[in-house]
Amino acid sequence: MEQNNLPTLVFTADEVKQIERDYARVHNGHCFDLMQKAGAAVFETILKECNPLREVWIFCGKGNNGGDGYIVAKLLLEHAIPHRVFATGVPHEGSEASVAYEMYAKFGGSIEYELPNSGQFTNENSVISFSKPYVIVDALLGTGIERAPEGIIAKWIKYINLLKAYKVSVDIPSGVDADTGCVPGVCVKADKTVCMLALKPGLFTGAAVDFVGDIEFASLGVDISNYENILNFNNPRYLLPIVKLSYEDIKEELPSRYKSFNKSDSGKVLIIAGRKGMGGAAIICGTSALRSGSGLVKLATDNFNVSAMLSVCPELMSLDLEDLDAVSKAVAWSDVIAIGPGLGVNEKTASLMALLDDDNDRAFVYDADALNVLAKYEQNYYKENRIITPHPGEAARLLGISIEEVNQDRLLSCYKLWQKYGGVVLLKGAGTVICDGQRLTIINEVAPALATGGSGDFLTGMIVSFLAQGLDLDMAAIAAACVHARAGKICGSKEGVLGCLPLDLCNYVRDLINAKC
């Protein structure tokens, strides 16, 4: 997905409807001029992306998304650009989509209601057509879906995906839930999505990131910034405002050092991690904390891991995980603490976590097996001075639901985790979601190179490092997630997505936090 030059505010489909109702109230009771601007935005996009422009096929549904498609078709007709329009049916009489439909027809446009060579469309592995589109405009469904497309819509989406052409979706790819990013069935796989009026959360998280392509925003000339505190706090789904942030939005918030700093001024970090056989989690986490700027990092880990630790990163200090007195002293020494990677789900881990139960003097990051212990033993249920960093499987255990339910609405799942556990919640995944009880933040950075064991441990090291260097809980989580994913994206583009390992990110993270990228 394209990362830059997008607004940070994000609004749900219901909120966008409210914005449209308010607009209509002061514009003669309708939003048809917005539909015209939306169609023009798509037309300009395809001219820019596909020049010289050859044949365009537009697939229109019966609703307002289809209306946008008819406006595109009319502009193509006016500019004598070859095109064909396919419609699933006639728009409802009196609707704005119907006005656009009639304008196109009266201007001489032709509308087809069957797929080309539909009688030959029997094998989903092939599409036979005597003319081939250069560009496809997907104007079938828009933001209104709540379940998997069915019937003719599902058939047409499959057909669109089989055509080898540049695909532009209007507002959101048909088949994506605009609020959640869930893709419950077939979905148009767009090369570009032109999002209208306001960004929708479903564009940036969950399965949707595989379908939206590059995202272009068209404000349609409407300033919606005033709605931030009007609508979002009354959001019936999440009850919180939603924002979208990327590396560019947070780089000024990253830690820095004064000339006079010594190692203690850059933060003292304790990481409790890595029983025998899981030392890599501890070493990755500790190395990440140092590479992210921490001045001093101690690992409370199994003694079996120490030789390996020193060979990878001799700057790390260690203490015996089994020595609770030593661990207690290290807790008192530290500014911030991370616990969980590679500890196992057992009473020993629960005992280590109990040492931190009543500690309100410092911030904590709970990851991996610390989360699994929370879920199993219901220990440390609610804690304000803590960041938890579950992936969907851990989130499912923490909430007592299935992974599928977590992924069906990642924002709602993150919000429910915050309600139950407090502090700050970072729900990992494509389009990481973070909740601090004041807002929901979607991280607009996607890096498939990070789909490797140990990437979460690296992220935990970054978070605890940023906390130690003075960032508050929410910004430490947000900044670490942005930098981590951007580093993964850069590493993947330079060295290859497949085979990227967590410690491969070190130099890229260092460049990013020093503002060299």
KEGUTI-649798 format. One record per residue (C-alpha): residue number from 1; residue in one letter; x negated, y negated, z negated. Coordinates in nm, 3 decimals. Layout:
N
PT:n:res:X:Y:Z
PT:NUM:A:X:Y:Z
...
# end
This chain:
517
PT:n:res:X:Y:Z
PT:1:M:0.000:0.000:0.000
PT:2:E:-0.106:-0.357:0.065
PT:3:Q:-0.202:-0.502:-0.272
PT:4:N:-0.228:-0.878:-0.244
PT:5:N:-0.015:-1.186:-0.176
PT:6:L:0.301:-1.049:-0.334
PT:7:P:0.499:-1.215:-0.614
PT:8:T:0.459:-1.069:-0.961
PT:9:L:0.827:-1.078:-1.056
PT:10:V:1.031:-0.767:-0.980
PT:11:F:1.411:-0.734:-0.988
PT:12:T:1.644:-0.435:-0.985
PT:13:A:1.908:-0.385:-0.717
PT:14:D:2.187:-0.506:-0.949
PT:15:E:1.991:-0.819:-1.032
PT:16:V:1.938:-0.891:-0.662
PT:17:K:2.314:-0.858:-0.610
PT:18:Q:2.366:-1.116:-0.883
PT:19:I:2.117:-1.349:-0.714
PT:20:E:2.308:-1.303:-0.387
PT:21:R:2.639:-1.377:-0.560
PT:22:D:2.497:-1.695:-0.707
PT:23:Y:2.362:-1.794:-0.365
PT:24:A:2.696:-1.728:-0.199
PT:25:R:2.875:-1.940:-0.459
PT:26:V:2.698:-2.252:-0.333
PT:27:H:2.680:-2.150:0.035
PT:28:N:3.043:-2.130:0.147
PT:29:G:3.102:-1.797:-0.021
PT:30:H:2.867:-1.584:0.188
PT:31:C:2.504:-1.486:0.245
PT:32:F:2.514:-1.445:0.622
PT:33:D:2.233:-1.696:0.669
PT:34:L:2.018:-1.474:0.445
PT:35:M:2.098:-1.179:0.672
PT:36:Q:1.988:-1.384:0.971
PT:37:K:1.664:-1.477:0.796
PT:38:A:1.606:-1.114:0.697
PT:39:G:1.648:-0.998:1.056
PT:40:A:1.415:-1.275:1.174
PT:41:A:1.154:-1.167:0.918
PT:42:V:1.160:-0.811:1.050
PT:43:F:1.146:-0.934:1.410
PT:44:E:0.843:-1.151:1.334
PT:45:T:0.675:-0.862:1.155
PT:46:I:0.706:-0.623:1.445
PT:47:L:0.585:-0.891:1.688
PT:48:K:0.281:-0.945:1.469
PT:49:E:0.206:-0.577:1.408
PT:50:C:0.283:-0.443:1.756
PT:51:N:0.178:-0.690:2.022
PT:52:P:0.235:-0.645:2.311
PT:53:L:0.570:-0.508:2.203
PT:54:R:0.723:-0.232:2.408
PT:55:E:1.047:-0.040:2.347
PT:56:V:1.204:-0.075:2.001
PT:57:W:1.465:0.159:1.855
PT:58:I:1.683:0.031:1.572
PT:59:F:1.878:0.269:1.349
PT:60:C:2.166:0.094:1.172
PT:61:G:2.387:0.207:0.888
PT:62:K:2.732:0.067:0.810
PT:63:G:2.623:-0.166:0.529
PT:64:N:2.429:-0.491:0.507
PT:65:N:2.101:-0.313:0.576
PT:66:G:2.249:-0.222:0.914
PT:67:G:2.355:-0.585:0.952
PT:68:D:1.991:-0.689:0.924
PT:69:G:1.918:-0.437:1.198
PT:70:Y:2.176:-0.594:1.433
PT:71:I:2.013:-0.935:1.382
PT:72:V:1.678:-0.782:1.482
PT:73:A:1.845:-0.631:1.789
PT:74:K:1.996:-0.965:1.890
PT:75:L:1.655:-1.131:1.869
PT:76:L:1.503:-0.855:2.081
PT:77:L:1.782:-0.908:2.334
PT:78:E:1.723:-1.284:2.340
PT:79:H:1.353:-1.226:2.407
PT:80:A:1.420:-0.963:2.675
PT:81:I:1.232:-0.695:2.480
PT:82:P:1.345:-0.340:2.569
PT:83:H:1.532:-0.176:2.283
PT:84:R:1.808:0.066:2.188
PT:85:V:2.043:0.046:1.892
PT:86:F:2.179:0.360:1.724
PT:87:A:2.454:0.325:1.466
PT:88:T:2.601:0.577:1.225
PT:89:G:2.935:0.398:1.258
PT:90:V:3.103:0.060:1.279
PT:91:P:3.049:-0.171:0.980
PT:92:H:3.345:-0.241:0.751
PT:93:E:3.572:-0.508:0.895
PT:94:G:3.516:-0.852:0.748
PT:95:S:3.172:-0.770:0.608
PT:96:E:2.862:-0.971:0.690
PT:97:A:2.726:-0.661:0.864
PT:98:S:3.039:-0.663:1.082
PT:99:V:2.972:-1.025:1.181
PT:100:A:2.616:-0.933:1.285
PT:101:Y:2.744:-0.627:1.474
PT:102:E:2.998:-0.835:1.667
PT:103:M:2.743:-1.107:1.745
PT:104:Y:2.508:-0.852:1.895
PT:105:A:2.786:-0.687:2.096
PT:106:K:2.922:-1.019:2.226
PT:107:F:2.573:-1.122:2.331
PT:108:G:2.569:-0.819:2.558
PT:109:G:2.409:-0.565:2.331
PT:110:S:2.477:-0.194:2.370
PT:111:I:2.526:0.036:2.068
PT:112:E:2.490:0.414:2.074
PT:113:Y:2.647:0.645:1.817
PT:114:E:2.460:0.965:1.896
PT:115:L:2.092:1.043:1.871
PT:116:P:1.909:1.058:2.206
PT:117:N:1.934:1.411:2.347
PT:118:S:2.114:1.507:2.026
PT:119:G:2.225:1.831:2.183
PT:120:Q:1.859:1.926:2.219
PT:121:F:1.773:1.819:1.863
PT:122:T:1.782:2.169:1.721
PT:123:N:1.422:2.225:1.626
PT:124:E:1.291:1.997:1.353
PT:125:N:0.941:2.045:1.487
PT:126:S:1.017:1.877:1.817
PT:127:V:1.210:1.581:1.953
PT:128:I:1.293:1.573:2.323
PT:129:S:1.364:1.233:2.470
PT:130:F:1.331:1.079:2.814
PT:131:S:1.237:0.741:2.666
PT:132:K:1.011:0.697:2.369
PT:133:P:1.009:0.412:2.119
PT:134:Y:0.698:0.213:2.043
PT:135:V:0.851:0.076:1.722
PT:136:I:1.133:0.205:1.501
PT:137:V:1.334:-0.019:1.269
PT:138:D:1.493:0.169:0.979
PT:139:A:1.807:-0.019:0.876
PT:140:L:2.012:0.278:0.757
PT:141:L:2.058:0.257:0.380
PT:142:G:1.881:-0.021:0.197
PT:143:T:1.891:-0.050:-0.181
PT:144:G:2.219:0.119:-0.263
PT:145:I:2.132:0.489:-0.288
PT:146:E:2.179:0.688:-0.609
PT:147:R:2.148:1.039:-0.467
PT:148:A:1.987:1.226:-0.180
PT:149:P:2.102:1.123:0.170
PT:150:E:2.351:1.366:0.319
PT:151:G:2.521:1.445:0.649
PT:152:I:2.453:1.222:0.946
PT:153:I:2.221:0.995:0.746
PT:154:A:1.999:1.286:0.643
PT:155:K:1.995:1.414:1.001
PT:156:W:1.895:1.074:1.137
PT:157:I:1.620:1.027:0.877
PT:158:K:1.468:1.362:0.979
PT:159:Y:1.489:1.254:1.342
PT:160:I:1.319:0.920:1.271
PT:161:N:1.033:1.090:1.090
PT:162:L:0.972:1.320:1.386
PT:163:L:0.935:1.032:1.629
PT:164:K:0.576:0.921:1.679
PT:165:A:0.617:0.546:1.657
PT:166:Y:0.533:0.257:1.423
PT:167:K:0.811:0.255:1.161
PT:168:V:0.934:-0.058:0.984
PT:169:S:1.188:-0.024:0.703
PT:170:V:1.421:-0.310:0.618
PT:171:D:1.401:-0.396:0.245
PT:172:I:1.321:-0.039:0.135
PT:173:P:1.276:0.293:0.319
PT:174:S:1.604:0.480:0.355
PT:175:G:1.597:0.751:0.089
PT:176:V:1.406:0.561:-0.183
PT:177:D:1.587:0.462:-0.503
PT:178:A:1.516:0.089:-0.521
PT:179:D:1.510:0.080:-0.901
PT:180:T:1.316:0.393:-0.987
PT:181:G:1.097:0.488:-0.690
PT:182:C:1.256:0.833:-0.702
PT:183:V:1.294:1.009:-0.366
PT:184:P:1.571:1.263:-0.427
PT:185:G:1.585:1.405:-0.073
PT:186:V:1.481:1.318:0.282
PT:187:C:1.330:0.973:0.325
PT:188:V:1.199:0.758:0.607
PT:189:K:0.819:0.748:0.598
PT:190:A:0.751:0.385:0.685
PT:191:D:0.431:0.226:0.807
PT:192:K:0.554:-0.107:0.673
PT:193:T:0.837:-0.219:0.449
PT:194:V:0.965:-0.575:0.475
PT:195:C:1.118:-0.645:0.134
PT:196:M:1.380:-0.918:0.124
PT:197:L:1.460:-1.189:-0.131
PT:198:A:1.305:-1.011:-0.432
PT:199:L:1.064:-0.724:-0.489
PT:200:K:1.227:-0.406:-0.617
PT:201:P:1.054:-0.183:-0.874
PT:202:G:1.107:0.133:-0.670
PT:203:L:0.861:0.009:-0.409
PT:204:F:0.567:0.041:-0.645
PT:205:T:0.598:0.356:-0.853
PT:206:G:0.675:0.726:-0.835
PT:207:A:0.716:0.928:-0.517
PT:208:A:0.809:0.613:-0.322
PT:209:V:0.444:0.512:-0.283
PT:210:D:0.410:0.790:-0.024
PT:211:F:0.689:0.638:0.188
PT:212:V:0.676:0.257:0.171
PT:213:G:0.356:0.197:0.369
PT:214:D:0.226:-0.160:0.353
PT:215:I:0.464:-0.401:0.183
PT:216:E:0.547:-0.743:0.320
PT:217:F:0.762:-0.985:0.124
PT:218:A:1.015:-1.224:0.278
PT:219:S:1.158:-1.474:0.029
PT:220:L:1.421:-1.588:0.283
PT:221:G:1.361:-1.940:0.157
PT:222:V:1.513:-1.870:-0.185
PT:223:D:1.325:-1.953:-0.505
PT:224:I:1.413:-1.683:-0.757
PT:225:S:1.152:-1.771:-1.019
PT:226:N:1.418:-1.924:-1.243
PT:227:Y:1.585:-1.585:-1.275
PT:228:E:1.299:-1.432:-1.473
PT:229:N:1.450:-1.507:-1.813
PT:230:I:1.813:-1.518:-1.703
PT:231:L:1.863:-1.174:-1.552
PT:232:N:1.592:-0.943:-1.675
PT:233:F:1.668:-0.973:-2.044
PT:234:N:2.023:-0.863:-1.966
PT:235:N:1.906:-0.576:-1.748
PT:236:P:2.144:-0.294:-1.842
PT:237:R:1.896:-0.025:-1.742
PT:238:Y:1.575:-0.138:-1.911
PT:239:L:1.669:-0.442:-2.123
PT:240:L:1.331:-0.595:-2.039
PT:241:P:1.184:-0.812:-1.762
PT:242:I:0.975:-0.631:-1.501
PT:243:V:0.651:-0.757:-1.348
PT:244:K:0.403:-0.613:-1.100
PT:245:L:0.031:-0.674:-1.148
PT:246:S:-0.286:-0.581:-0.961
PT:247:Y:-0.657:-0.640:-1.015
PT:248:E:-0.646:-0.993:-0.871
PT:249:D:-0.381:-1.090:-1.126
PT:250:I:-0.585:-0.984:-1.429
PT:251:K:-0.950:-1.034:-1.339
PT:252:E:-0.965:-1.368:-1.522
PT:253:E:-0.849:-1.187:-1.837
PT:254:L:-1.138:-0.940:-1.837
PT:255:P:-1.390:-0.953:-2.123
PT:256:S:-1.701:-1.166:-2.097
PT:257:R:-2.007:-1.225:-2.316
PT:258:Y:-2.159:-1.540:-2.459
PT:259:K:-2.532:-1.580:-2.424
PT:260:S:-2.570:-1.537:-2.799
PT:261:F:-2.396:-1.195:-2.816
PT:262:N:-2.560:-0.894:-2.974
PT:263:K:-2.443:-0.534:-2.949
PT:264:S:-2.204:-0.562:-3.242
PT:265:D:-2.034:-0.867:-3.090
PT:266:S:-1.932:-0.657:-2.788
PT:267:G:-1.734:-0.415:-3.001
PT:268:K:-1.793:-0.100:-3.204
PT:269:V:-1.597:0.194:-3.064
PT:270:L:-1.530:0.532:-3.224
PT:271:I:-1.406:0.812:-2.998
PT:272:I:-1.280:1.129:-3.165
PT:273:A:-1.283:1.390:-2.891
PT:274:G:-1.425:1.710:-2.750
PT:275:R:-1.416:2.038:-2.935
PT:276:K:-1.638:2.318:-2.810
PT:277:G:-1.562:2.393:-2.448
PT:278:M:-1.408:2.047:-2.389
PT:279:G:-1.715:1.830:-2.432
PT:280:G:-1.675:1.678:-2.087
PT:281:A:-1.366:1.486:-2.198
PT:282:A:-1.561:1.323:-2.481
PT:283:I:-1.865:1.245:-2.266
PT:284:I:-1.659:1.093:-1.984
PT:285:C:-1.461:0.884:-2.233
PT:286:G:-1.772:0.761:-2.415
PT:287:T:-1.965:0.682:-2.097
PT:288:S:-1.666:0.488:-1.965
PT:289:A:-1.647:0.281:-2.283
PT:290:L:-2.012:0.179:-2.249
PT:291:R:-1.985:0.111:-1.874
PT:292:S:-1.679:-0.106:-1.946
PT:293:G:-1.881:-0.333:-2.172
PT:294:S:-1.871:-0.197:-2.528
PT:295:G:-2.181:-0.271:-2.733
PT:296:L:-2.179:0.042:-2.953
PT:297:V:-1.999:0.372:-2.901
PT:298:K:-1.994:0.669:-3.138
PT:299:L:-1.855:1.009:-3.045
PT:300:A:-1.712:1.228:-3.318
PT:301:T:-1.745:1.555:-3.128
PT:302:D:-1.843:1.918:-3.170
PT:303:N:-2.217:1.951:-3.229
PT:304:F:-2.226:2.194:-2.936
PT:305:N:-2.166:1.895:-2.703
PT:306:V:-2.448:1.670:-2.825
PT:307:S:-2.727:1.795:-2.596
PT:308:A:-2.507:1.756:-2.291
PT:309:M:-2.396:1.415:-2.412
PT:310:L:-2.752:1.289:-2.448
PT:311:S:-2.851:1.421:-2.106
PT:312:V:-2.563:1.230:-1.943
PT:313:C:-2.563:0.912:-2.153
PT:314:P:-2.832:0.883:-2.422
PT:315:E:-2.691:0.546:-2.529
PT:316:L:-2.401:0.726:-2.699
PT:317:M:-2.423:0.801:-3.071
PT:318:S:-2.271:1.117:-3.219
PT:319:L:-2.141:1.266:-3.540
PT:320:D:-2.003:1.606:-3.633
PT:321:L:-1.632:1.634:-3.569
PT:322:E:-1.598:1.888:-3.850
PT:323:D:-1.748:1.654:-4.112
PT:324:L:-1.441:1.463:-4.230
PT:325:D:-1.648:1.247:-4.466
PT:326:A:-1.869:1.135:-4.176
PT:327:V:-1.563:1.076:-3.962
PT:328:S:-1.406:0.865:-4.237
PT:329:K:-1.719:0.651:-4.260
PT:330:A:-1.724:0.609:-3.882
PT:331:V:-1.360:0.500:-3.893
PT:332:A:-1.451:0.229:-4.145
PT:333:W:-1.749:0.124:-3.926
PT:334:S:-1.547:0.093:-3.606
PT:335:D:-1.352:-0.195:-3.459
PT:336:V:-1.126:0.031:-3.253
PT:337:I:-1.067:0.405:-3.220
PT:338:A:-0.964:0.644:-2.943
PT:339:I:-0.856:0.995:-3.033
PT:340:G:-0.739:1.301:-2.846
PT:341:P:-0.935:1.404:-2.534
PT:342:G:-1.035:1.769:-2.556
PT:343:L:-0.937:1.818:-2.923
PT:344:G:-0.680:2.095:-2.885
PT:345:V:-0.330:2.113:-3.031
PT:346:N:-0.386:2.248:-3.380
PT:347:E:-0.392:2.165:-3.748
PT:348:K:-0.751:2.038:-3.728
PT:349:T:-0.649:1.771:-3.479
PT:350:A:-0.349:1.687:-3.695
PT:351:S:-0.582:1.645:-3.995
PT:352:L:-0.806:1.406:-3.800
PT:353:M:-0.504:1.205:-3.696
PT:354:A:-0.387:1.193:-4.058
PT:355:L:-0.702:0.997:-4.142
PT:356:L:-0.566:0.719:-3.925
PT:357:D:-0.202:0.725:-4.038
PT:358:D:-0.211:0.430:-4.277
PT:359:D:-0.487:0.234:-4.107
PT:360:N:-0.348:-0.100:-3.995
PT:361:D:-0.681:-0.281:-3.978
PT:362:R:-0.775:-0.183:-3.624
PT:363:A:-0.626:-0.077:-3.291
PT:364:F:-0.599:0.282:-3.168
PT:365:V:-0.568:0.463:-2.839
PT:366:Y:-0.397:0.803:-2.853
PT:367:D:-0.450:1.023:-2.549
PT:368:A:-0.431:1.385:-2.440
PT:369:D:-0.412:1.626:-2.734
PT:370:A:-0.337:1.347:-2.981
PT:371:L:-0.015:1.300:-2.784
PT:372:N:0.054:1.673:-2.783
PT:373:V:0.008:1.678:-3.161
PT:374:L:0.248:1.384:-3.190
PT:375:A:0.502:1.584:-2.993
PT:376:K:0.448:1.912:-3.180
PT:377:Y:0.406:1.794:-3.538
PT:378:E:0.604:1.468:-3.515
PT:379:Q:0.312:1.297:-3.685
PT:380:N:0.251:0.923:-3.676
PT:381:Y:0.581:0.874:-3.502
PT:382:Y:0.592:0.494:-3.483
PT:383:K:0.282:0.277:-3.493
PT:384:E:0.257:-0.085:-3.381
PT:385:N:-0.123:-0.103:-3.355
PT:386:R:-0.155:0.181:-3.105
PT:387:I:-0.163:0.244:-2.731
PT:388:I:-0.042:0.584:-2.610
PT:389:T:-0.138:0.698:-2.261
PT:390:P:0.073:0.997:-2.153
PT:391:H:0.086:1.150:-1.808
PT:392:P:0.435:1.274:-1.708
PT:393:G:0.385:1.617:-1.869
PT:394:E:0.283:1.463:-2.201
PT:395:A:0.564:1.208:-2.174
PT:396:A:0.812:1.492:-2.125
PT:397:R:0.691:1.661:-2.445
PT:398:L:0.700:1.335:-2.639
PT:399:L:1.058:1.267:-2.530
PT:400:G:1.179:1.627:-2.541
PT:401:I:1.289:1.622:-2.176
PT:402:S:1.165:1.773:-1.850
PT:403:I:0.889:1.634:-1.630
PT:404:E:1.147:1.596:-1.354
PT:405:E:1.358:1.374:-1.580
PT:406:V:1.054:1.159:-1.661
PT:407:N:0.976:1.111:-1.292
PT:408:Q:1.337:1.039:-1.197
PT:409:D:1.305:0.704:-1.373
PT:410:R:0.951:0.624:-1.481
PT:411:L:1.038:0.276:-1.609
PT:412:L:1.319:0.405:-1.828
PT:413:S:1.098:0.687:-1.956
PT:414:C:0.826:0.437:-2.048
PT:415:Y:1.080:0.217:-2.224
PT:416:K:1.218:0.512:-2.423
PT:417:L:0.865:0.611:-2.526
PT:418:W:0.809:0.258:-2.656
PT:419:Q:1.137:0.271:-2.848
PT:420:K:1.030:0.594:-3.015
PT:421:Y:0.657:0.538:-3.068
PT:422:G:0.607:0.160:-3.074
PT:423:G:0.288:-0.027:-2.987
PT:424:V:0.210:-0.014:-2.616
PT:425:V:0.294:0.276:-2.385
PT:426:L:0.098:0.343:-2.066
PT:427:L:0.275:0.603:-1.850
PT:428:K:0.019:0.729:-1.599
PT:429:G:0.087:0.815:-1.238
PT:430:A:0.112:0.650:-0.899
PT:431:G:0.231:0.306:-0.997
PT:432:T:0.141:0.328:-1.367
PT:433:V:0.407:0.173:-1.592
PT:434:I:0.325:-0.010:-1.917
PT:435:C:0.569:-0.124:-2.187
PT:436:D:0.493:-0.341:-2.490
PT:437:G:0.853:-0.407:-2.592
PT:438:Q:0.848:-0.752:-2.429
PT:439:R:0.827:-0.648:-2.065
PT:440:L:0.769:-0.358:-1.830
PT:441:T:0.459:-0.388:-1.613
PT:442:I:0.407:-0.186:-1.295
PT:443:I:0.044:-0.153:-1.192
PT:444:N:0.034:-0.218:-0.819
PT:445:E:-0.278:-0.013:-0.759
PT:446:V:-0.266:0.338:-0.613
PT:447:A:-0.575:0.559:-0.594
PT:448:P:-0.531:0.927:-0.500
PT:449:A:-0.905:0.972:-0.559
PT:450:L:-0.818:0.971:-0.931
PT:451:A:-0.619:1.295:-0.906
PT:452:T:-0.904:1.484:-1.073
PT:453:G:-0.951:1.622:-1.423
PT:454:G:-1.121:1.370:-1.651
PT:455:S:-0.981:1.058:-1.486
PT:456:G:-0.750:1.002:-1.780
PT:457:D:-1.042:1.035:-2.023
PT:458:F:-1.227:0.769:-1.824
PT:459:L:-0.922:0.540:-1.847
PT:460:T:-0.904:0.591:-2.224
PT:461:G:-1.268:0.485:-2.254
PT:462:M:-1.194:0.169:-2.060
PT:463:I:-0.891:0.082:-2.271
PT:464:V:-1.068:0.128:-2.603
PT:465:S:-1.364:-0.072:-2.470
PT:466:F:-1.146:-0.365:-2.368
PT:467:L:-0.975:-0.356:-2.708
PT:468:A:-1.315:-0.366:-2.880
PT:469:Q:-1.409:-0.670:-2.671
PT:470:G:-1.109:-0.868:-2.789
PT:471:L:-0.821:-0.802:-2.550
PT:472:D:-0.483:-0.745:-2.716
PT:473:L:-0.307:-0.410:-2.682
PT:474:D:-0.092:-0.500:-2.383
PT:475:M:-0.365:-0.671:-2.180
PT:476:A:-0.621:-0.403:-2.263
PT:477:A:-0.387:-0.138:-2.121
PT:478:I:-0.295:-0.348:-1.816
PT:479:A:-0.648:-0.458:-1.735
PT:480:A:-0.793:-0.110:-1.775
PT:481:A:-0.524:0.043:-1.555
PT:482:C:-0.581:-0.219:-1.283
PT:483:V:-0.960:-0.190:-1.285
PT:484:H:-0.954:0.190:-1.309
PT:485:A:-0.724:0.230:-1.012
PT:486:R:-0.899:-0.034:-0.802
PT:487:A:-1.234:0.135:-0.872
PT:488:G:-1.081:0.465:-0.764
PT:489:K:-0.951:0.307:-0.446
PT:490:I:-1.289:0.156:-0.360
PT:491:C:-1.473:0.477:-0.443
PT:492:G:-1.231:0.678:-0.231
PT:493:S:-1.264:0.444:0.067
PT:494:K:-1.645:0.439:0.052
PT:495:E:-1.725:0.795:-0.050
PT:496:G:-1.410:0.991:0.033
PT:497:V:-1.093:1.056:-0.162
PT:498:L:-1.147:1.429:-0.196
PT:499:G:-1.422:1.524:-0.438
PT:500:C:-1.429:1.193:-0.627
PT:501:L:-1.529:1.256:-0.992
PT:502:P:-1.454:1.028:-1.287
PT:503:L:-1.814:0.923:-1.349
PT:504:D:-1.844:0.828:-0.980
PT:505:L:-1.641:0.520:-1.078
PT:506:C:-1.902:0.377:-1.315
PT:507:N:-2.076:0.140:-1.075
PT:508:Y:-1.749:0.026:-0.918
PT:509:V:-1.600:-0.047:-1.260
PT:510:R:-1.914:-0.239:-1.352
PT:511:D:-1.886:-0.449:-1.036
PT:512:L:-1.517:-0.518:-1.093
PT:513:I:-1.547:-0.624:-1.455
PT:514:N:-1.836:-0.850:-1.359
PT:515:A:-1.619:-0.998:-1.081
PT:516:K:-1.853:-0.887:-0.802
PT:517:C:-1.573:-0.728:-0.597
# end
